[in-house]
Amino acid sequence: MKLLPLLILLSSFFCESNFAQNKKLDGFYKQLATTTDTRQRINISNNISAELKLINADSALSLSQKTLTLAEQENYPYGIGTAYLAIGLANSAKGRFELLNEYAQKAIAIADKIKSDSLMGYSLQAMGAYHFDKGNYDISIEKEIAAIHTFEKISDAAGILKAKTVMSQVYQLKNDLPRAQQILQENLLLFPKIDDAKIKINTLHTLANVYGMQGKYKEALALDSQGIKLCDIENTAFYKSSFYDNMANCYMYSNRFTEAEKYFRLCLQLDSSFDNKKQQADTYLNLGTLMLMQKKYPEARSYLTTAVSLSNTTGYKQGAYGAYLTLSDVYKAQNETEKAFDAISKATALKDSLINEKTENKIVELETLYQTEKKEQQLQLQKAEITKKNYLLWGLALSIGLLVLAGFAFYRKRVIQQELRLQSEVIKQQDIATRAIINAEENERKRIAADLHDGVGQMMSAAKMNLSAFEHEMTFKDETQKLNFEKLLGLVDESCKEIRNVSHQMMPNALLKSSLASAVKEFLDKIDNRIIKINLHAEGLQERLDSNTETVLYRVIQECVNNVIKHSGANKLDISLIKDVDGISATVEDNGRGFDTADKKKFEGIGLKNISSRVTFLKGTVDFDSAPGRGTLVAIHVPFDR
């Protein structure tokens, strides 16, 4: 009984040490470290597994299996049910959809027994996702609608959003793009009510797909870029493949074949790392289509045959259908009529099993029922509101005219106030999210710097002292042996200095103890003058600024200098930091090769995006003045009245 909790804790520690960049996981690990109640620890471990499945599915599976054993020993039905669901979802991330179905059914049985709406809702939602992947679209819609009804009872916005996203994906595959887009736009309105980034990522990805299918490539690529940023922030590599896939399709149908192939191959790398054969089948199908468009028929055949094999292995009918359909076009292009007919026959048979009159009718029936229930709920609310208003009107019959006018004015005022509140809340949440991201990054820098300085640095210093002590105790055979020992001692000494330099760069002492100008000067002093000559002018910065402002400006200047050294080829750099009554102005000017500021691709790199996003966080502005051959000027202004 005591051994298993220890195993879970050790497993969690392993996960934490490898995936600590995920803020949600960090929170769960802290809860686990401070909780002694066994049932609470089971719930936390299941939450960790659910979060971990998109980072490392094998670790998530191992943890959820250990948690299941502990829950069974504790005789804790809810913990057993959520562990079943976690095991199923971890297997799903690896493309093992039948196991998802098996464990979701076990979870549903327990949810029904203990009357847990939360467990029932998420189990039904997982079943809907399973049937979607298997091509059983009518059953998928049925399960997701049942999940939505369950989530509505407990006001679970995140669950509703997950279920509706799967519904939108069914309509997307049926090519009912307006309905899919309508559902997804309804989901966007729920974003302020949830904090689960994975659900937001999935909604953005599906909407990007819908835009891509409508030929709105610019809008689709913008959503893909936003989604990839969110994946990087949340450390969820699993979902990045979906965004890469959509980007590749946008490029493919824009005849930008080289870029399309690059992103399809990135998809394969990620999907192979998760052993997700369904996603690999999709990517091979896309690569086959890309080769067909370029008339590279042998390559197209190879990719499409692989797509058929992977689809059949996983029971992915939609993938096999698409691969056979495209293969028939390849055979027709090469005048292989018999093979083309055989391929189109197989595609037709698969299509009939995916979408036929019976499933179409059932989907329409389920959708009609769902919409009817929604309208009935609205009618009930409207009836109650009307009755209430009638009572008021009967009681105030003599002043009905004035009440109508006053009521209309009040209603309009409330609508405007509500819109203003909603707008204010959205802006507030965006600001909080940005601040949290930057704070988390700085905290992580502090933690790593402290670990380097206090942990590795102290051990290296101890090693140096011990080696120095040995030097006096050892008798060297010859001068060569002594020189080798001194070289070893010198290497250890250099390592100590390097560790100290790295930790100071990540969190400079001058920024903690003194001012922004001192921290920047300390950073610049460490750059070799033989590489680039740097002039720093600081004015009006004797007093300390707000810690957030100092930290963000320091990181921006650090990023600018690093960009100059890495990319500009400059030998001279002038930096100015001036504080006046309006705010803080900073300029970074080099005499390097410069670049074309009209080229939007130059601003897609991480460096320039980081600079812009950090300055925007401070409500400031940043301008880039450059041209090929005449250097670059970065001008930053951060106002005080923000």
Order of alpha helices (4+ residues) and beta strands (2+ residues): alpha-alpha-alpha-alpha-alpha-alpha-alpha-alpha-alpha-alpha-alpha-alpha-alpha-alpha-alpha-alpha-alpha-alpha-alpha-alpha-alpha-alpha-alpha-alpha-beta-alpha-beta-beta-alpha-beta-beta
